[in-house]
Each structure stands twice: as C-alpha cells, then as structure tokens.
C-alpha cells in the first residue's frame, strides 16, 4: 500500500535527522512542514523569511534529494513562508492596523490562511493589499530614482497606477530586468498608488501565488480563491519565471485571460523576455508578450551615482558625523557597476568603516571597504574545454568520447548538452564551437542547441541538471 504524503514526509524528516544530527535538524528543519503536492512539486512551508532564505542557500539540494527519495513521482521542491494572515472579511481598501514587533512578545502560532489566500507578516513599514500580500511603504513612486535605463518603465507604471478603475492603458504590462534594477520597486509602487485611489489590488510574488493556490486546493476552497482573484481591479505579479506546475500555470493563465477580457489591468515582472521563459506555458508567454513589454536596463554610471548619493544621505540623517565627499561617490559608482542592491551594500560598508575606524572616508578606505563587491562580481570566463571536461565527468564519459564520431546514446546526449552550454555561456560562434567539438559543421551545433532547448522545456529533471551544470561552470 502506497504511503500517504504525510507518512512520506515523516520519513523525509527522519532521513534528515539521521543525516544531519539532532542539533542541525532541530535548528533548521523542525518547523518545516509539507503544505501539499501539486503536479509533482512538493510545497514546503516555513514560519519566517529568514529560515526560507537559509534553507535555500544551504540545504536546498539535500531537501530536494531526500524528498524525491521518499515522495514518489516528485520532480521539484518549492519553499514558501507561512505567516499570520489578516481576516479575509475586512474591507479590501482598508489599511490593516500595524503591529510593532517586540523581542519580549510571545511567539504567535501561525494559523491557516482563509480560502487559500497568501499569508503575510506585518511590520512597521508594511501595508497589506486586497489579497493579504505584503507591501513595503518605502517602495513608492517618490522614492524611485529615474534614469535613462528605467524612464519608460516608470512612465508606464505611473500611467497605469493613475488610470481610473475599469480601464487598462497597457494590458498586460510586462517589465523584465535583471536582479536589483528596480522592477520590484516599480510593481510595489503601482500597487500602493492604485490602492490609495480605492482600487482593489492583488499583489503576488510567484511563490505566494503558488502557495495560495496549493493551500486552496488542500482546503477545498479553490473556487473561492479563483473568484476572489477575478474580482479585483489590478493584478500585479512579480518574478513570474518561478511559477511552476501545470495546474498552477493553467490557473494563472485562466486568471490573466479572465481579467483582460473584463478590462482589468495586469502588471507582471520577470527576469527576462517573456519568450525566453522556457519553463512557462507557451500560451502565458504569448499573452505577456502581446501587451506592452518594457525592459529596465543596466544602471548607467550617472544613475548609479544618484542612487548611491541618495542612500548615503539617508545614512547621514541617522549618523550626522558620517560624511562622504563627491570624489568617493564618483569612484564607487564607477566600480560597483552591477545593481542597486550592491550599491546599498557599498553604502553600508562605507558607514561601517567610518564608524569603526573613526576616520573620514577617503578613496583609499573606500577601495578597501568595497573590494569584495568589485572582485566577487567579476564574471568568470567560461572555456569550452572546461564545459567538455565537466560534462564528461558528470555523464561518466571521456572528453575524447565527446569529441569523437561515436553516436551511441550515452555519448550523443552529453555532447549535445556540452554544445548547448558552449553556445549559452561563451561568446563563440556556431562554426567555432563546431571546430572545438571535433571539427563538426555549424548546423550540427545548431541542431544540438535547439534539441536541448526543447528538451529542457519538457523534462524538468533535465532542466535542473543543465541549470546545475551552468552554476558549476560560472562559480
């Protein structure tokens, strides 16, 4: 007789306890719970965002391996935060009373969210939208710094937020950008401005949308969850690239279609062009690409300097003796050329060095303070030889096999994966890659690349395997 998910999860816990020891298990895994299994994805929940981040950073692979060993048919694991939710019966436009946190306060036991609505944790700077999702008061239009790389996205966001309820100036609006370039700030600003005008807004990150849907299925309230989503004026979804599972993607697609047909506004953000979201259903990608698509580009040096100056002014308000001259700001903005989060990190490092040393910030101290940010963000140059060696080791073949004319399945698959990685991770042309793979024609390389591209959209395990190889090569 096949074990129930609860029984299988108990076995996963026992395996983790045996592998890691009681101390590690009690510290990090005792409060992890199985929320449900949908489309082969196990949805695990934890009580805090810190615990979620720690597990993802340190134990993601161990969790995945143990879950797949005990839960039949599993092909993925997703972590979400289960937190205290507001009552669904409150008026949607009402700001929930804020509750300050106290170190002496007794811990609050989490309770299930009504009808599967994503749950929230309230803090002194937080608001709650119509579906109970966390909004940060600081992420408003006034605090967003506009430059050449984001001015079109900012203008579209302001236009949508100011539009009357029932109108959709650009539908859907799809914003794509890399990490730390401001797309989440824009989405939260849209949600907050629209709320202030009385619109009914639902703001989701991908994991909260999935958690809400899974919880609704588990509590048999999926219909109420769907009806609630279809009754809003504005749907905002961040990090859409992380939405997975056939049932969840299907519901997301139905929701988008229903809202667009009803003239309701949709705003979605992802980390790449909609057509490049291979794991997302093709119909969803088509819908997102059929509206206004705006890219938030890399921050230019002038914009980085403005952002850094703004961050430093905020720190100086709390630390009056902390002063940074313009030459230092110019230097930091020039060498920290990645994203806004690294600029935050640079500002905090300058403050720490000034506070701990008691000395004014000079170019020399600034260089020492941010050295790790500059060094660690330099992209590693991936060589085709490194790709061939790693793939050969991973698939238990030799590099000579990959370069040979052998056509057995055990060699062809690693060879095609290696060609795909060479195209994805190096600047080499198809003819050059072909020459480096035993003198093959560029059409052979193109065939291999297209075959693997198609395969990873259909086979989740292969997608994860190729993604792991990419990370190993780039680290």
Steps between C-alpha positions, in 0.01 A plus 500: 500500500641839397581735785304824538686830446497557876661162565756558226581843647558339841754271334669801337531661843650182645753483217602863554535446874720195445719673239544837672477418869250612758647847557497605132160342441345674801648836400401503134253225412272448801257772382493402133159361400361341186229728363399278210607334175377635167620390155799321646618801704516475879409831666678531834421782741706669770403766757751775410663656196841460663454124535386475138808691379735292716360168381511609136861610537634204701271198478298529177665203329482280811130578539434424135691169502332371816153606391540335162621183670187469715226672297427297182480689173645821643700726267543818701480672840379854575542686830247762616444701817192426707414802709215662683225627268239767540132410498371471146181671605662839552421768242752467217607865492559520874854525632544230760612643840875464526644299786850582614725208582642455848776265608301425814180416322385142518529315170181482300405159371433515124147416392378394157407780263127512414407364155863452407590869487876566530592590858696801619726620777440861606769746600534870563552585132248255353159526337269220394323482166158357421624141497708529814844538340781700654575846360793718606406866564847612394460365147296785358532718191652789697792282612570357154799660329444544126773479236537413134486125566165505681315814392265321258409237758444772761275702269290192415474408868380849597246500218354167608488592869318827425247351255138479622373163619366293213748641247820333381741732313747223419379147550691311607808702594801269513818637660819297478836571660791336675544483876504824698398737218172618653221293348364394841508862617295603196245223551452583867469869414224420250316289757521762774400794280204304360392403852511862610241574231265233630575232243488137602857376450656155524880494517674163487850370481515171311547291815204667675275437201601134496466465876155658491381268225641189669345598832166557327514154342592343833212673681262437208437871456660539156176640353491782757868572430430528125192719553695734727773547239247572228332769711797736517582814299876449473712185511873542560730196484876511564764241401264319263789278386465299824139394445505125437264204488246432224192559717635822648614635163163408352317691775736795458430503126122478552519788749694719257255428219194565719636831630608624157162406353334696783714808432700464824866603509783246535863580579761223499877502550763240413875469470504467119292545186167318513593279204813388687308365802541139387338346808181706456207378292518628142151653519600708803818614328294602198258699716780682682683576177181633339477806723746778575842343565754728668855422601669664796860516384825505691564805715730748329772668702309826548195315631717286730656816642156651565376181668813473714477866600138448603593196713781689667275797580262263677786355706635847579164602645545228764878550535577876481878446526502270198611701199603384150650742250388504135825344373431185702142481371625534142759226555257254660235562234755428230637171638180353650330456167259216574170603660325703767537237769878508468487878527309456828772262612769751405330777699472276807867400473609864481296575812645201685859594418446863598326406825747232607816690407384847603666636187345690208433298186782544250552339161740252661255394772218484248705271278568268793139508616346393170778274372291186542210649302725585208692174500217255555281650230753449222349239268703186457611431145371157407717296262370236262763257632362548854148426374614183325689374805214568743233344278721196435552449873133552577385240245783252558654528155836633387568831332637298207159331471328839474740607223478168318266381225325252730121517474385286792236653726743504793727737306258698279301648789805633694646633173181691420476638854862614479431674167193668649702625798777623271246707307333628819809582707769604251517768230616243242315476168333179383778422249764554769315273743473236229876512440562459875277192503704286262463712187123478473287718272313798648167340405581209730553743785178686419307171498644406840421841650139494379450142614620573854302826514186304417585213734551716808157657454342154502716312751526665840778269620711585193425870553631475857804299389600755234437786743730334754773463238466871415540599864801272547669653196431858603602469865 
